[in-house]
Amino acid sequence: MVSAYIPNARRYDGMMQYRRCGQSGVMLPKLSLGFWHNFGQNTPDEQSRSIVRAAFDCGITHFDLANNYGPEPGAAEEFMGRVLHDDFLHHRDELFISTKAAYDMWDGPYGSWASRKHLMASLDQSLSRMRLDYVDLFYCHRYDPNTPLQETLQALVDIVRSGKALYVGLSRWPSEAAQVGYDYLRRHDVPCLIYQGRLNLFDQAVKQQMREAAEVGVGFISFSPLAQGLLTDRYLHGIPKDSRMAHDPRFLRPDALTPAVQSRIAALNDIAAQRGEALATMALAWILHHEEVTSVLVGASSPEQLKRNLACLASAPFTAEELQAIDNVIKQQ
Ligand SMILES: NC(=O)c1ccc[n+]([C@@H]2O[C@H](COP(=O)([O-])OP(=O)(O)OC[C@H]3O[C@@H](n4cnc5c(N)ncnc54)[C@H](OP(=O)(O)O)[C@@H]3O)[C@@H](O)[C@H]2O)c1
């Protein structure tokens, strides 16, 4: 296929801002694009493609995948392989592509968790699906309590030494194990680049781990920054037919939209309106006002959504009163 896509020549002219990832040499865009939803077999290729193109056109250089993103597991990486080949063949070095392993992927005892066997085999499969020689970043997607930490961490070291990933990261590891990980990786000259955890207005439990990462020069990227869409105007008046909750409720069930959650969304929406911005904009800006945050990993079901989210880069700094008002809403039962 000859691509009809010509990237925006002005993509680095200031639309995006970049932050250094911990104490590494890597700069990441303040907004990165996640492929968990909207890039599987339940989304037409052209729609997914339009989101990726829109992202690249405004300077989003970091795309985040995992072996199991779909549906079906592997489908998002296969899509990535197609779009990279068709649209980005000459732009590989402008892209920072991550993938992950450790969640259930294939049958049998080696298809999940964080043994050396699973991590190595899964990365090989990911590279083949994405038609890549290497990924920029490979994550251990979750902590495995039954595999010796040393085995998992040495596999990550060896993956970087093999050239199949340039950097490694950890996601969803508890604090103590993550700190052992940072130390092991640093001692083996493969410092952990980044920790990926869920930080949004509704879920701030990871903040302490974010600070711990920063203390040892590890970056932090927040996933589900909009609480899968709850922290937007999407659900202000019920459940729209085209929303994630309505058409793909695997991880966002309608019963998450309790009256208490709805009233908090409305109250946060009022604060955002007083700031003259959309709730999604305020929710993203609130994450970025934490200096430990390298990047915010958004999802989008359309190019328009993604472009609207860029508004957070021009958001006014929060006043102490606004932060207090937000806190009061969050603490409401
Ligand atoms: N490490 C991990 O374990 C882990 C776990 C989860 C996610 N992640 C990563 O984080 C990424 C993002 O997660 P997420 O998709 O849950 O992120 P999110 O940004 O919290 O939610 C994205 C959803 O919010 C809605 N949305 C986005 N912008 C909007 C706007 N301007 N106005 C109204 N609605 C808007 C869309 O929902 P609709 O579809 O309803 O339009 C979109 O699909 C994933 O793709 C993945 O890369 C990692």
The ligand as an SDF file (V2000), in Angstrom:
LIG
                    3D

 48 52  0  0  0  0  0  0  0  0999 V2000
    0.0770   -0.2140   32.8780 N   0  0  0  0  0  0  0  0  0  0  0  0
   -1.1720   -0.5900   32.9410 C   0  0  0  0  0  0  0  0  0  0  0  0
   -1.5210   -1.5620   33.5920 O   0  0  0  0  0  0  0  0  0  0  0  0
   -2.2070    0.1990   32.1860 C   0  0  0  0  0  0  0  0  0  0  0  0
   -3.5690    0.0550   32.5090 C   0  0  0  0  0  0  0  0  0  0  0  0
   -4.4860    0.8200   31.7990 C   0  0  0  0  0  0  0  0  0  0  0  0
   -4.0580    1.6960   30.8150 C   0  0  0  0  0  0  0  0  0  0  0  0
   -2.7310    1.7830   30.4990 N   0  0  0  0  0  0  0  0  0  0  0  0
   -2.2470    2.6880   29.4410 C   0  0  0  0  0  0  0  0  0  0  0  0
   -2.8710    3.9600   29.5810 O   0  0  0  0  0  0  0  0  0  0  0  0
   -3.4890    4.3070   28.3500 C   0  0  0  0  0  0  0  0  0  0  0  0
   -4.6600    5.2050   28.5720 C   0  0  0  0  0  0  0  0  0  0  0  0
   -5.6500    4.5300   29.3360 O   0  0  0  0  0  0  0  0  0  0  0  0
   -7.1620    4.9240   29.1870 P   0  0  0  0  0  0  0  0  0  0  0  0
   -7.5940    4.6860   27.7810 O   0  0  0  0  0  0  0  0  0  0  0  0
   -7.9050    4.3120   30.2940 O   0  0  0  0  0  0  0  0  0  0  0  0
   -7.0450    6.5310   29.3690 O   0  0  0  0  0  0  0  0  0  0  0  0
   -8.0040    7.7050   29.7050 P   0  0  0  0  0  0  0  0  0  0  0  0
   -7.3630    8.8740   29.0300 O   0  0  0  0  0  0  0  0  0  0  0  0
   -8.2540    7.7770   31.1580 O   0  0  0  0  0  0  0  0  0  0  0  0
   -9.3900    7.3430   28.9970 O   0  0  0  0  0  0  0  0  0  0  0  0
   -9.5270    7.4230   27.6140 C   0  0  0  0  0  0  0  0  0  0  0  0
  -10.9960    7.5710   27.2500 C   0  0  0  0  0  0  0  0  0  0  0  0
  -11.4950    8.8080   27.7450 O   0  0  0  0  0  0  0  0  0  0  0  0
  -12.3820    9.3860   26.8060 C   0  0  0  0  0  0  0  0  0  0  0  0
  -11.8260   10.6900   26.3790 N   0  0  0  0  0  0  0  0  0  0  0  0
  -10.5490   11.0090   26.0750 C   0  0  0  0  0  0  0  0  0  0  0  0
  -10.4380   12.3110   25.7840 N   0  0  0  0  0  0  0  0  0  0  0  0
  -11.6680   12.8480   25.9050 C   0  0  0  0  0  0  0  0  0  0  0  0
  -12.1900   14.1440   25.7440 C   0  0  0  0  0  0  0  0  0  0  0  0
  -11.4270   15.1920   25.3940 N   0  0  0  0  0  0  0  0  0  0  0  0
  -13.5110   14.3360   25.9440 N   0  0  0  0  0  0  0  0  0  0  0  0
  -14.3430   13.3000   26.2910 C   0  0  0  0  0  0  0  0  0  0  0  0
  -13.8930   12.0330   26.4640 N   0  0  0  0  0  0  0  0  0  0  0  0
  -12.5560   11.8140   26.2730 C   0  0  0  0  0  0  0  0  0  0  0  0
  -12.5050    8.4090   25.6530 C   0  0  0  0  0  0  0  0  0  0  0  0
  -13.5810    7.5550   25.9720 O   0  0  0  0  0  0  0  0  0  0  0  0
  -14.6540    7.0620   24.9030 P   0  0  0  0  0  0  0  0  0  0  0  0
  -14.0440    5.8360   24.3360 O   0  0  0  0  0  0  0  0  0  0  0  0
  -15.8680    6.8040   25.7370 O   0  0  0  0  0  0  0  0  0  0  0  0
  -14.8280    8.1450   23.8840 O   0  0  0  0  0  0  0  0  0  0  0  0
  -11.2070    7.6450   25.7350 C   0  0  0  0  0  0  0  0  0  0  0  0
  -11.2670    6.3680   25.1600 O   0  0  0  0  0  0  0  0  0  0  0  0
   -3.8170    2.9590   27.7320 C   0  0  0  0  0  0  0  0  0  0  0  0
   -4.0900    3.0320   26.3490 O   0  0  0  0  0  0  0  0  0  0  0  0
   -2.5820    2.1870   28.0540 C   0  0  0  0  0  0  0  0  0  0  0  0
   -1.5590    2.5410   27.1450 O   0  0  0  0  0  0  0  0  0  0  0  0
   -1.8150    1.0520   31.1810 C   0  0  0  0  0  0  0  0  0  0  0  0
  1  2  1  0
  2  3  2  0
  2  4  1  0
  4  5  1  0
  4 48  2  0
  5  6  2  0
  6  7  1  0
  7  8  2  0
  8  9  1  0
  8 48  1  0
  9 10  1  0
  9 46  1  0
 10 11  1  0
 11 12  1  0
 11 44  1  0
 12 13  1  0
 13 14  1  0
 14 15  2  0
 14 16  1  0
 14 17  1  0
 17 18  1  0
 18 19  2  0
 18 20  1  0
 18 21  1  0
 21 22  1  0
 22 23  1  0
 23 24  1  0
 23 42  1  0
 24 25  1  0
 25 26  1  0
 25 36  1  0
 26 27  1  0
 26 35  1  0
 27 28  2  0
 28 29  1  0
 29 30  1  0
 29 35  2  0
 30 31  1  0
 30 32  2  0
 32 33  1  0
 33 34  2  0
 34 35  1  0
 36 37  1  0
 36 42  1  0
 37 38  1  0
 38 39  2  0
 38 40  1  0
 38 41  1  0
 42 43  1  0
 44 45  1  0
 44 46  1  0
 46 47  1  0
M  CHG  2   8   1  16  -1
M  END
$$$$
